[in-house]
């Protein structure tokens, strides 16, 4: 399961970068938000391969929402000015619609992980 989770993480990053490269506006932004949460879900499974799909999805969603709400402070914006990596991981500005798209990503990840587990 760890190898599959690592491969899924790499594919998710490639999908997010590809989406940003070929789309503009809301599709790229909100699709990237959903894929951010999918990536977090794959990392949860990588660290804890026996985690249930619901726990993996809830954990990824909690981290995504936590980072989004952290953007209400000045910390992510300040770190993002200093580091491109911080900008990618933390973002800089709170945007309420992002919360919905993180939930979409968590739901999609849950569906895929549930289906993969059933087939195994």
PyMOL commands that set and color helices and strands:
alter all, ss='L'
color gray80, all
select helices_A, chain A and resi 2-22+25-47+53-70+75-82+84-90+96-119
alter helices_A, ss='H'
color red, helices_A
deselect
rebuild
show_as cartoon
